[in-house]
Amino acid sequence: MYIFLIHMGQIDVITVKVPSELKKKMKQININWSEYIRESIKKKIDEQRLKAASVKLDEVRMRAKPVPTDELISWIREDRER
């Protein structure tokens, strides 16, 4: 599969090569393939961003020291008094 990018102002055009048999099957289904592919790309980007954020959060948790419960309660009380 090849992908070509063509820049046209605010929109980039991506051309994807698919096997002839797949193209025939795509024509049999009444769907806006451009919209479907756009949404699929957006979902994949969101998944990858969430995965990266989760990894970073896990790294922070590993470096963080546990906080005793009584200290947490103290912080909550201090915050309420403000």
PDB file of N, CA, C and O in Angstrom:
ATOM      1  N   MET A   1       0.847  -1.173   0.000  1.00  0.00           N
ATOM      2  CA  MET A   1       0.000   0.000   0.000  1.00  0.00           C
ATOM      3  C   MET A   1       0.891   1.233   0.000  1.00  0.00           C
ATOM      4  O   MET A   1       1.871   1.294   0.742  1.00  0.00           O
ATOM      5  N   TYR A   2       0.558   2.204  -0.819  1.00  0.00           N
ATOM      6  CA  TYR A   2       1.290   3.456  -0.903  1.00  0.00           C
ATOM      7  C   TYR A   2       0.371   4.595  -0.500  1.00  0.00           C
ATOM      8  O   TYR A   2      -0.827   4.563  -0.781  1.00  0.00           O
ATOM      9  N   ILE A   3       0.929   5.600   0.158  1.00  0.00           N
ATOM     10  CA  ILE A   3       0.149   6.775   0.525  1.00  0.00           C
ATOM     11  C   ILE A   3       0.882   8.001  -0.003  1.00  0.00           C
ATOM     12  O   ILE A   3       2.071   8.179   0.261  1.00  0.00           O
ATOM     13  N   PHE A   4       0.181   8.839  -0.743  1.00  0.00           N
ATOM     14  CA  PHE A   4       0.748  10.057  -1.286  1.00  0.00           C
ATOM     15  C   PHE A   4       0.028  11.244  -0.664  1.00  0.00           C
ATOM     16  O   PHE A   4      -1.198  11.231  -0.548  1.00  0.00           O
ATOM     17  N   LEU A   5       0.767  12.262  -0.266  1.00  0.00           N
ATOM     18  CA  LEU A   5       0.165  13.464   0.310  1.00  0.00           C
ATOM     19  C   LEU A   5       0.278  14.609  -0.683  1.00  0.00           C
ATOM     20  O   LEU A   5       1.350  14.860  -1.234  1.00  0.00           O
ATOM     21  N   ILE A   6      -0.826  15.298  -0.906  1.00  0.00           N
ATOM     22  CA  ILE A   6      -0.836  16.484  -1.753  1.00  0.00           C
ATOM     23  C   ILE A   6      -1.455  17.599  -0.931  1.00  0.00           C
ATOM     24  O   ILE A   6      -2.574  17.451  -0.440  1.00  0.00           O
ATOM     25  N   HIS A   7      -0.749  18.716  -0.770  1.00  0.00           N
ATOM     26  CA  HIS A   7      -1.258  19.809   0.055  1.00  0.00           C
ATOM     27  C   HIS A   7      -2.071  20.766  -0.813  1.00  0.00           C
ATOM     28  O   HIS A   7      -1.592  21.266  -1.831  1.00  0.00           O
ATOM     29  N   MET A   8      -3.329  21.011  -0.383  1.00  0.00           N
ATOM     30  CA  MET A   8      -4.217  21.921  -1.097  1.00  0.00           C
ATOM     31  C   MET A   8      -4.820  22.894  -0.087  1.00  0.00           C
ATOM     32  O   MET A   8      -5.955  22.702   0.350  1.00  0.00           O
ATOM     33  N   GLY A   9      -4.089  23.919   0.284  1.00  0.00           N
ATOM     34  CA  GLY A   9      -4.592  24.877   1.256  1.00  0.00           C
ATOM     35  C   GLY A   9      -4.705  24.253   2.629  1.00  0.00           C
ATOM     36  O   GLY A   9      -3.715  23.766   3.175  1.00  0.00           O
ATOM     37  N   GLN A  10      -5.907  24.260   3.195  1.00  0.00           N
ATOM     38  CA  GLN A  10      -6.149  23.730   4.538  1.00  0.00           C
ATOM     39  C   GLN A  10      -6.332  22.211   4.547  1.00  0.00           C
ATOM     40  O   GLN A  10      -6.353  21.603   5.617  1.00  0.00           O
ATOM     41  N   ILE A  11      -6.462  21.597   3.385  1.00  0.00           N
ATOM     42  CA  ILE A  11      -6.756  20.169   3.320  1.00  0.00           C
ATOM     43  C   ILE A  11      -5.640  19.454   2.576  1.00  0.00           C
ATOM     44  O   ILE A  11      -5.195  19.909   1.522  1.00  0.00           O
ATOM     45  N   ASP A  12      -5.188  18.332   3.129  1.00  0.00           N
ATOM     46  CA  ASP A  12      -4.228  17.479   2.449  1.00  0.00           C
ATOM     47  C   ASP A  12      -4.981  16.299   1.845  1.00  0.00           C
ATOM     48  O   ASP A  12      -5.917  15.771   2.445  1.00  0.00           O
ATOM     49  N   VAL A  13      -4.567  15.901   0.675  1.00  0.00           N
ATOM     50  CA  VAL A  13      -5.173  14.760   0.000  1.00  0.00           C
ATOM     51  C   VAL A  13      -4.235  13.571   0.167  1.00  0.00           C
ATOM     52  O   VAL A  13      -3.034  13.673  -0.086  1.00  0.00           O
ATOM     53  N   ILE A  14      -4.790  12.453   0.593  1.00  0.00           N
ATOM     54  CA  ILE A  14      -4.016  11.232   0.749  1.00  0.00           C
ATOM     55  C   ILE A  14      -4.551  10.216  -0.253  1.00  0.00           C
ATOM     56  O   ILE A  14      -5.752   9.945  -0.289  1.00  0.00           O
ATOM     57  N   THR A  15      -3.671   9.663  -1.053  1.00  0.00           N
ATOM     58  CA  THR A  15      -4.058   8.639  -2.012  1.00  0.00           C
ATOM     59  C   THR A  15      -3.563   7.299  -1.485  1.00  0.00           C
ATOM     60  O   THR A  15      -2.394   7.154  -1.129  1.00  0.00           O
ATOM     61  N   VAL A  16      -4.456   6.332  -1.440  1.00  0.00           N
ATOM     62  CA  VAL A  16      -4.115   5.014  -0.937  1.00  0.00           C
ATOM     63  C   VAL A  16      -4.318   4.008  -2.059  1.00  0.00           C
ATOM     64  O   VAL A  16      -5.368   3.989  -2.703  1.00  0.00           O
ATOM     65  N   LYS A  17      -3.320   3.178  -2.291  1.00  0.00           N
ATOM     66  CA  LYS A  17      -3.453   2.123  -3.293  1.00  0.00           C
ATOM     67  C   LYS A  17      -3.924   0.853  -2.601  1.00  0.00           C
ATOM     68  O   LYS A  17      -3.367   0.429  -1.589  1.00  0.00           O
ATOM     69  N   VAL A  18      -4.968   0.257  -3.175  1.00  0.00           N
ATOM     70  CA  VAL A  18      -5.503  -0.996  -2.642  1.00  0.00           C
ATOM     71  C   VAL A  18      -5.567  -2.009  -3.786  1.00  0.00           C
ATOM     72  O   VAL A  18      -5.654  -1.619  -4.950  1.00  0.00           O
ATOM     73  N   PRO A  19      -5.527  -3.295  -3.470  1.00  0.00           N
ATOM     74  CA  PRO A  19      -5.650  -4.308  -4.523  1.00  0.00           C
ATOM     75  C   PRO A  19      -6.997  -4.194  -5.245  1.00  0.00           C
ATOM     76  O   PRO A  19      -7.993  -3.775  -4.654  1.00  0.00           O
ATOM     77  N   SER A  20      -7.016  -4.567  -6.508  1.00  0.00           N
ATOM     78  CA  SER A  20      -8.231  -4.467  -7.334  1.00  0.00           C
ATOM     79  C   SER A  20      -9.410  -5.196  -6.709  1.00  0.00           C
ATOM     80  O   SER A  20     -10.532  -4.690  -6.727  1.00  0.00           O
ATOM     81  N   GLU A  21      -9.170  -6.365  -6.163  1.00  0.00           N
ATOM     82  CA  GLU A  21     -10.246  -7.141  -5.550  1.00  0.00           C
ATOM     83  C   GLU A  21     -10.877  -6.382  -4.374  1.00  0.00           C
ATOM     84  O   GLU A  21     -12.096  -6.394  -4.201  1.00  0.00           O
ATOM     85  N   LEU A  22     -10.051  -5.739  -3.589  1.00  0.00           N
ATOM     86  CA  LEU A  22     -10.561  -4.947  -2.468  1.00  0.00           C
ATOM     87  C   LEU A  22     -11.370  -3.763  -2.972  1.00  0.00           C
ATOM     88  O   LEU A  22     -12.417  -3.444  -2.410  1.00  0.00           O
ATOM     89  N   LYS A  23     -10.900  -3.117  -4.016  1.00  0.00           N
ATOM     90  CA  LYS A  23     -11.619  -1.974  -4.600  1.00  0.00           C
ATOM     91  C   LYS A  23     -13.000  -2.409  -5.088  1.00  0.00           C
ATOM     92  O   LYS A  23     -13.979  -1.687  -4.897  1.00  0.00           O
ATOM     93  N   LYS A  24     -13.085  -3.566  -5.707  1.00  0.00           N
ATOM     94  CA  LYS A  24     -14.376  -4.083  -6.174  1.00  0.00           C
ATOM     95  C   LYS A  24     -15.327  -4.296  -5.003  1.00  0.00           C
ATOM     96  O   LYS A  24     -16.508  -3.956  -5.082  1.00  0.00           O
ATOM     97  N   LYS A  25     -14.810  -4.854  -3.927  1.00  0.00           N
ATOM     98  CA  LYS A  25     -15.640  -5.091  -2.735  1.00  0.00           C
ATOM     99  C   LYS A  25     -16.075  -3.780  -2.101  1.00  0.00           C
ATOM    100  O   LYS A  25     -17.189  -3.673  -1.589  1.00  0.00           O
ATOM    101  N   MET A  26     -15.197  -2.781  -2.133  1.00  0.00           N
ATOM    102  CA  MET A  26     -15.543  -1.466  -1.572  1.00  0.00           C
ATOM    103  C   MET A  26     -16.697  -0.833  -2.346  1.00  0.00           C
ATOM    104  O   MET A  26     -17.567  -0.191  -1.759  1.00  0.00           O
ATOM    105  N   LYS A  27     -16.701  -1.018  -3.665  1.00  0.00           N
ATOM    106  CA  LYS A  27     -17.763  -0.434  -4.501  1.00  0.00           C
ATOM    107  C   LYS A  27     -19.123  -1.075  -4.223  1.00  0.00           C
ATOM    108  O   LYS A  27     -20.162  -0.461  -4.468  1.00  0.00           O
ATOM    109  N   GLN A  28     -19.118  -2.295  -3.717  1.00  0.00           N
ATOM    110  CA  GLN A  28     -20.364  -2.992  -3.425  1.00  0.00           C
ATOM    111  C   GLN A  28     -21.040  -2.484  -2.161  1.00  0.00           C
ATOM    112  O   GLN A  28     -22.211  -2.772  -1.918  1.00  0.00           O
ATOM    113  N   ILE A  29     -20.308  -1.735  -1.366  1.00  0.00           N
ATOM    114  CA  ILE A  29     -20.838  -1.221  -0.106  1.00  0.00           C
ATOM    115  C   ILE A  29     -21.100   0.271  -0.259  1.00  0.00           C
ATOM    116  O   ILE A  29     -20.222   1.023  -0.683  1.00  0.00           O
ATOM    117  N   ASN A  30     -22.308   0.693   0.085  1.00  0.00           N
ATOM    118  CA  ASN A  30     -22.690   2.093  -0.023  1.00  0.00           C
ATOM    119  C   ASN A  30     -22.229   2.830   1.235  1.00  0.00           C
ATOM    120  O   ASN A  30     -22.953   2.907   2.227  1.00  0.00           O
ATOM    121  N   ILE A  31     -21.024   3.362   1.172  1.00  0.00           N
ATOM    122  CA  ILE A  31     -20.450   4.074   2.309  1.00  0.00           C
ATOM    123  C   ILE A  31     -19.558   5.196   1.785  1.00  0.00           C
ATOM    124  O   ILE A  31     -18.952   5.072   0.721  1.00  0.00           O
ATOM    125  N   ASN A  32     -19.484   6.274   2.529  1.00  0.00           N
ATOM    126  CA  ASN A  32     -18.573   7.365   2.188  1.00  0.00           C
ATOM    127  C   ASN A  32     -17.183   6.959   2.716  1.00  0.00           C
ATOM    128  O   ASN A  32     -16.862   7.174   3.884  1.00  0.00           O
ATOM    129  N   TRP A  33     -16.386   6.378   1.842  1.00  0.00           N
ATOM    130  CA  TRP A  33     -15.091   5.846   2.269  1.00  0.00           C
ATOM    131  C   TRP A  33     -14.157   6.939   2.784  1.00  0.00           C
ATOM    132  O   TRP A  33     -13.382   6.698   3.709  1.00  0.00           O
ATOM    133  N   SER A  34     -14.217   8.113   2.209  1.00  0.00           N
ATOM    134  CA  SER A  34     -13.368   9.211   2.675  1.00  0.00           C
ATOM    135  C   SER A  34     -13.673   9.544   4.130  1.00  0.00           C
ATOM    136  O   SER A  34     -12.768   9.677   4.953  1.00  0.00           O
ATOM    137  N   GLU A  35     -14.962   9.674   4.433  1.00  0.00           N
ATOM    138  CA  GLU A  35     -15.362   9.985   5.811  1.00  0.00           C
ATOM    139  C   GLU A  35     -15.000   8.846   6.756  1.00  0.00           C
ATOM    140  O   GLU A  35     -14.523   9.076   7.867  1.00  0.00           O
ATOM    141  N   TYR A  36     -15.230   7.617   6.306  1.00  0.00           N
ATOM    142  CA  TYR A  36     -14.899   6.440   7.126  1.00  0.00           C
ATOM    143  C   TYR A  36     -13.400   6.415   7.454  1.00  0.00           C
ATOM    144  O   TYR A  36     -13.012   6.178   8.598  1.00  0.00           O
ATOM    145  N   ILE A  37     -12.579   6.659   6.456  1.00  0.00           N
ATOM    146  CA  ILE A  37     -11.122   6.645   6.672  1.00  0.00           C
ATOM    147  C   ILE A  37     -10.698   7.799   7.570  1.00  0.00           C
ATOM    148  O   ILE A  37      -9.853   7.619   8.447  1.00  0.00           O
ATOM    149  N   ARG A  38     -11.274   8.985   7.363  1.00  0.00           N
ATOM    150  CA  ARG A  38     -10.962  10.132   8.231  1.00  0.00           C
ATOM    151  C   ARG A  38     -11.266   9.807   9.688  1.00  0.00           C
ATOM    152  O   ARG A  38     -10.444  10.048  10.571  1.00  0.00           O
ATOM    153  N   GLU A  39     -12.452   9.258   9.933  1.00  0.00           N
ATOM    154  CA  GLU A  39     -12.850   8.922  11.305  1.00  0.00           C
ATOM    155  C   GLU A  39     -11.956   7.826  11.890  1.00  0.00           C
ATOM    156  O   GLU A  39     -11.608   7.868  13.070  1.00  0.00           O
ATOM    157  N   SER A  40     -11.589   6.854  11.068  1.00  0.00           N
ATOM    158  CA  SER A  40     -10.701   5.784  11.533  1.00  0.00           C
ATOM    159  C   SER A  40      -9.330   6.338  11.921  1.00  0.00           C
ATOM    160  O   SER A  40      -8.747   5.930  12.925  1.00  0.00           O
ATOM    161  N   ILE A  41      -8.828   7.261  11.122  1.00  0.00           N
ATOM    162  CA  ILE A  41      -7.534   7.889  11.428  1.00  0.00           C
ATOM    163  C   ILE A  41      -7.627   8.679  12.728  1.00  0.00           C
ATOM    164  O   ILE A  41      -6.734   8.597  13.572  1.00  0.00           O
ATOM    165  N   LYS A  42      -8.712   9.449  12.895  1.00  0.00           N
ATOM    166  CA  LYS A  42      -8.895  10.226  14.129  1.00  0.00           C
ATOM    167  C   LYS A  42      -8.936   9.307  15.352  1.00  0.00           C
ATOM    168  O   LYS A  42      -8.309   9.592  16.373  1.00  0.00           O
ATOM    169  N   LYS A  43      -9.682   8.199  15.239  1.00  0.00           N
ATOM    170  CA  LYS A  43      -9.777   7.260  16.358  1.00  0.00           C
ATOM    171  C   LYS A  43      -8.415   6.673  16.709  1.00  0.00           C
ATOM    172  O   LYS A  43      -8.066   6.562  17.884  1.00  0.00           O
ATOM    173  N   LYS A  44      -7.653   6.301  15.697  1.00  0.00           N
ATOM    174  CA  LYS A  44      -6.334   5.716  15.933  1.00  0.00           C
ATOM    175  C   LYS A  44      -5.413   6.733  16.600  1.00  0.00           C
ATOM    176  O   LYS A  44      -4.652   6.383  17.503  1.00  0.00           O
ATOM    177  N   ILE A  45      -5.477   7.987  16.162  1.00  0.00           N
ATOM    178  CA  ILE A  45      -4.663   9.045  16.775  1.00  0.00           C
ATOM    179  C   ILE A  45      -5.054   9.207  18.243  1.00  0.00           C
ATOM    180  O   ILE A  45      -4.189   9.289  19.116  1.00  0.00           O
ATOM    181  N   ASP A  46      -6.365   9.254  18.512  1.00  0.00           N
ATOM    182  CA  ASP A  46      -6.833   9.380  19.896  1.00  0.00           C
ATOM    183  C   ASP A  46      -6.371   8.197  20.749  1.00  0.00           C
ATOM    184  O   ASP A  46      -5.933   8.381  21.885  1.00  0.00           O
ATOM    185  N   GLU A  47      -6.469   6.980  20.198  1.00  0.00           N
ATOM    186  CA  GLU A  47      -6.011   5.794  20.932  1.00  0.00           C
ATOM    187  C   GLU A  47      -4.534   5.899  21.284  1.00  0.00           C
ATOM    188  O   GLU A  47      -4.132   5.617  22.413  1.00  0.00           O
ATOM    189  N   GLN A  48      -3.729   6.308  20.303  1.00  0.00           N
ATOM    190  CA  GLN A  48      -2.289   6.400  20.528  1.00  0.00           C
ATOM    191  C   GLN A  48      -1.946   7.496  21.538  1.00  0.00           C
ATOM    192  O   GLN A  48      -1.040   7.326  22.354  1.00  0.00           O
ATOM    193  N   ARG A  49      -2.669   8.623  21.486  1.00  0.00           N
ATOM    194  CA  ARG A  49      -2.428   9.697  22.451  1.00  0.00           C
ATOM    195  C   ARG A  49      -2.786   9.247  23.857  1.00  0.00           C
ATOM    196  O   ARG A  49      -2.063   9.539  24.809  1.00  0.00           O
ATOM    197  N   LEU A  50      -3.909   8.530  23.994  1.00  0.00           N
ATOM    198  CA  LEU A  50      -4.305   8.016  25.309  1.00  0.00           C
ATOM    199  C   LEU A  50      -3.295   6.997  25.826  1.00  0.00           C
ATOM    200  O   LEU A  50      -2.964   6.983  27.012  1.00  0.00           O
ATOM    201  N   LYS A  51      -2.814   6.151  24.932  1.00  0.00           N
ATOM    202  CA  LYS A  51      -1.824   5.151  25.323  1.00  0.00           C
ATOM    203  C   LYS A  51      -0.532   5.836  25.803  1.00  0.00           C
ATOM    204  O   LYS A  51       0.043   5.446  26.819  1.00  0.00           O
ATOM    205  N   ALA A  52      -0.089   6.853  25.066  1.00  0.00           N
ATOM    206  CA  ALA A  52       1.124   7.587  25.446  1.00  0.00           C
ATOM    207  C   ALA A  52       0.925   8.300  26.782  1.00  0.00           C
ATOM    208  O   ALA A  52       1.829   8.314  27.617  1.00  0.00           O
ATOM    209  N   ALA A  53      -0.248   8.890  26.987  1.00  0.00           N
ATOM    210  CA  ALA A  53      -0.535   9.570  28.257  1.00  0.00           C
ATOM    211  C   ALA A  53      -0.558   8.568  29.403  1.00  0.00           C
ATOM    212  O   ALA A  53      -0.081   8.866  30.498  1.00  0.00           O
ATOM    213  N   SER A  54      -1.099   7.400  29.163  1.00  0.00           N
ATOM    214  CA  SER A  54      -1.150   6.364  30.189  1.00  0.00           C
ATOM    215  C   SER A  54       0.253   5.909  30.579  1.00  0.00           C
ATOM    216  O   SER A  54       0.543   5.709  31.758  1.00  0.00           O
ATOM    217  N   VAL A  55       1.114   5.749  29.588  1.00  0.00           N
ATOM    218  CA  VAL A  55       2.501   5.355  29.861  1.00  0.00           C
ATOM    219  C   VAL A  55       3.197   6.427  30.697  1.00  0.00           C
ATOM    220  O   VAL A  55       3.892   6.107  31.661  1.00  0.00           O
ATOM    221  N   LYS A  56       3.014   7.700  30.333  1.00  0.00           N
ATOM    222  CA  LYS A  56       3.627   8.792  31.103  1.00  0.00           C
ATOM    223  C   LYS A  56       3.094   8.827  32.526  1.00  0.00           C
ATOM    224  O   LYS A  56       3.853   9.033  33.473  1.00  0.00           O
ATOM    225  N   LEU A  57       1.797   8.626  32.678  1.00  0.00           N
ATOM    226  CA  LEU A  57       1.191   8.621  34.006  1.00  0.00           C
ATOM    227  C   LEU A  57       1.763   7.486  34.853  1.00  0.00           C
ATOM    228  O   LEU A  57       2.058   7.669  36.034  1.00  0.00           O
ATOM    229  N   ASP A  58       1.915   6.317  34.240  1.00  0.00           N
ATOM    230  CA  ASP A  58       2.517   5.193  34.958  1.00  0.00           C
ATOM    231  C   ASP A  58       3.950   5.513  35.379  1.00  0.00           C
ATOM    232  O   ASP A  58       4.369   5.143  36.476  1.00  0.00           O
ATOM    233  N   GLU A  59       4.710   6.201  34.512  1.00  0.00           N
ATOM    234  CA  GLU A  59       6.077   6.582  34.850  1.00  0.00           C
ATOM    235  C   GLU A  59       6.096   7.536  36.043  1.00  0.00           C
ATOM    236  O   GLU A  59       6.931   7.405  36.939  1.00  0.00           O
ATOM    237  N   VAL A  60       5.172   8.494  36.049  1.00  0.00           N
ATOM    238  CA  VAL A  60       5.088   9.442  37.166  1.00  0.00           C
ATOM    239  C   VAL A  60       4.725   8.703  38.451  1.00  0.00           C
ATOM    240  O   VAL A  60       5.308   8.959  39.505  1.00  0.00           O
ATOM    241  N   ARG A  61       3.767   7.792  38.362  1.00  0.00           N
ATOM    242  CA  ARG A  61       3.361   7.025  39.541  1.00  0.00           C
ATOM    243  C   ARG A  61       4.520   6.214  40.109  1.00  0.00           C
ATOM    244  O   ARG A  61       4.659   6.092  41.326  1.00  0.00           O
ATOM    245  N   MET A  62       5.345   5.665  39.236  1.00  0.00           N
ATOM    246  CA  MET A  62       6.479   4.855  39.692  1.00  0.00           C
ATOM    247  C   MET A  62       7.503   5.711  40.449  1.00  0.00           C
ATOM    248  O   MET A  62       8.147   5.231  41.382  1.00  0.00           O
ATOM    249  N   ARG A  63       7.649   6.979  40.044  1.00  0.00           N
ATOM    250  CA  ARG A  63       8.619   7.880  40.695  1.00  0.00           C
ATOM    251  C   ARG A  63       8.059   8.514  41.963  1.00  0.00           C
ATOM    252  O   ARG A  63       8.817   8.907  42.850  1.00  0.00           O
ATOM    253  N   ALA A  64       6.734   8.613  42.050  1.00  0.00           N
ATOM    254  CA  ALA A  64       6.102   9.290  43.180  1.00  0.00           C
ATOM    255  C   ALA A  64       6.176   8.419  44.434  1.00  0.00           C
ATOM    256  O   ALA A  64       6.064   7.195  44.375  1.00  0.00           O
ATOM    257  N   LYS A  65       6.368   9.089  45.563  1.00  0.00           N
ATOM    258  CA  LYS A  65       6.384   8.389  46.849  1.00  0.00           C
ATOM    259  C   LYS A  65       4.943   8.246  47.346  1.00  0.00           C
ATOM    260  O   LYS A  65       4.126   9.142  47.131  1.00  0.00           O
ATOM    261  N   PRO A  66       4.627   7.140  48.001  1.00  0.00           N
ATOM    262  CA  PRO A  66       3.287   6.998  48.568  1.00  0.00           C
ATOM    263  C   PRO A  66       3.047   8.054  49.654  1.00  0.00           C
ATOM    264  O   PRO A  66       3.961   8.407  50.399  1.00  0.00           O
ATOM    265  N   VAL A  67       1.830   8.543  49.732  1.00  0.00           N
ATOM    266  CA  VAL A  67       1.468   9.547  50.732  1.00  0.00           C
ATOM    267  C   VAL A  67       0.602   8.860  51.785  1.00  0.00           C
ATOM    268  O   VAL A  67      -0.412   8.244  51.457  1.00  0.00           O
ATOM    269  N   PRO A  68       1.006   8.971  53.050  1.00  0.00           N
ATOM    270  CA  PRO A  68       0.213   8.353  54.121  1.00  0.00           C
ATOM    271  C   PRO A  68      -1.205   8.947  54.180  1.00  0.00           C
ATOM    272  O   PRO A  68      -1.411  10.124  53.884  1.00  0.00           O
ATOM    273  N   THR A  69      -2.155   8.123  54.562  1.00  0.00           N
ATOM    274  CA  THR A  69      -3.561   8.529  54.617  1.00  0.00           C
ATOM    275  C   THR A  69      -3.769   9.730  55.517  1.00  0.00           C
ATOM    276  O   THR A  69      -4.516  10.641  55.162  1.00  0.00           O
ATOM    277  N   ASP A  70      -3.114   9.751  56.694  1.00  0.00           N
ATOM    278  CA  ASP A  70      -3.315  10.885  57.605  1.00  0.00           C
ATOM    279  C   ASP A  70      -2.821  12.194  56.998  1.00  0.00           C
ATOM    280  O   ASP A  70      -3.372  13.255  57.290  1.00  0.00           O
ATOM    281  N   GLU A  71      -1.800  12.133  56.165  1.00  0.00           N
ATOM    282  CA  GLU A  71      -1.317  13.353  55.508  1.00  0.00           C
ATOM    283  C   GLU A  71      -2.333  13.816  54.453  1.00  0.00           C
ATOM    284  O   GLU A  71      -2.560  15.017  54.303  1.00  0.00           O
ATOM    285  N   LEU A  72      -2.933  12.891  53.735  1.00  0.00           N
ATOM    286  CA  LEU A  72      -3.974  13.247  52.764  1.00  0.00           C
ATOM    287  C   LEU A  72      -5.160  13.911  53.456  1.00  0.00           C
ATOM    288  O   LEU A  72      -5.687  14.915  52.977  1.00  0.00           O
ATOM    289  N   ILE A  73      -5.565  13.352  54.563  1.00  0.00           N
ATOM    290  CA  ILE A  73      -6.681  13.927  55.331  1.00  0.00           C
ATOM    291  C   ILE A  73      -6.332  15.336  55.780  1.00  0.00           C
ATOM    292  O   ILE A  73      -7.174  16.233  55.737  1.00  0.00           O
ATOM    293  N   SER A  74      -5.093  15.531  56.210  1.00  0.00           N
ATOM    294  CA  SER A  74      -4.633  16.854  56.639  1.00  0.00           C
ATOM    295  C   SER A  74      -4.719  17.855  55.486  1.00  0.00           C
ATOM    296  O   SER A  74      -5.163  18.986  55.685  1.00  0.00           O
ATOM    297  N   TRP A  75      -4.303  17.456  54.293  1.00  0.00           N
ATOM    298  CA  TRP A  75      -4.364  18.343  53.121  1.00  0.00           C
ATOM    299  C   TRP A  75      -5.808  18.709  52.796  1.00  0.00           C
ATOM    300  O   TRP A  75      -6.101  19.861  52.476  1.00  0.00           O
ATOM    301  N   ILE A  76      -6.705  17.737  52.879  1.00  0.00           N
ATOM    302  CA  ILE A  76      -8.118  17.995  52.586  1.00  0.00           C
ATOM    303  C   ILE A  76      -8.688  18.993  53.586  1.00  0.00           C
ATOM    304  O   ILE A  76      -9.396  19.926  53.208  1.00  0.00           O
ATOM    305  N   ARG A  77      -8.377  18.793  54.859  1.00  0.00           N
ATOM    306  CA  ARG A  77      -8.880  19.720  55.890  1.00  0.00           C
ATOM    307  C   ARG A  77      -8.341  21.124  55.675  1.00  0.00           C
ATOM    308  O   ARG A  77      -9.081  22.101  55.791  1.00  0.00           O
ATOM    309  N   GLU A  78      -7.045  21.229  55.361  1.00  0.00           N
ATOM    310  CA  GLU A  78      -6.451  22.544  55.100  1.00  0.00           C
ATOM    311  C   GLU A  78      -7.152  23.236  53.936  1.00  0.00           C
ATOM    312  O   GLU A  78      -7.433  24.434  53.992  1.00  0.00           O
ATOM    313  N   ASP A  79      -7.431  22.476  52.887  1.00  0.00           N
ATOM    314  CA  ASP A  79      -8.069  23.036  51.714  1.00  0.00           C
ATOM    315  C   ASP A  79      -9.479  23.508  52.048  1.00  0.00           C
ATOM    316  O   ASP A  79      -9.912  24.547  51.550  1.00  0.00           O
ATOM    317  N   ARG A  80     -10.198  22.768  52.878  1.00  0.00           N
ATOM    318  CA  ARG A  80     -11.562  23.156  53.254  1.00  0.00           C
ATOM    319  C   ARG A  80     -11.565  24.427  54.084  1.00  0.00           C
ATOM    320  O   ARG A  80     -12.497  25.226  53.989  1.00  0.00           O
ATOM    321  N   GLU A  81     -10.530  24.626  54.899  1.00  0.00           N
ATOM    322  CA  GLU A  81     -10.463  25.813  55.750  1.00  0.00           C
ATOM    323  C   GLU A  81     -10.202  27.075  54.959  1.00  0.00           C
ATOM    324  O   GLU A  81     -10.516  28.170  55.425  1.00  0.00           O
ATOM    325  N   ARG A  82      -9.643  26.949  53.788  1.00  0.00           N
ATOM    326  CA  ARG A  82      -9.351  28.136  52.963  1.00  0.00           C
ATOM    327  C   ARG A  82     -10.549  28.694  52.375  1.00  0.00           C
ATOM    328  O   ARG A  82     -10.477  29.691  51.657  1.00  0.00           O
TER     329      ARG A  82
END
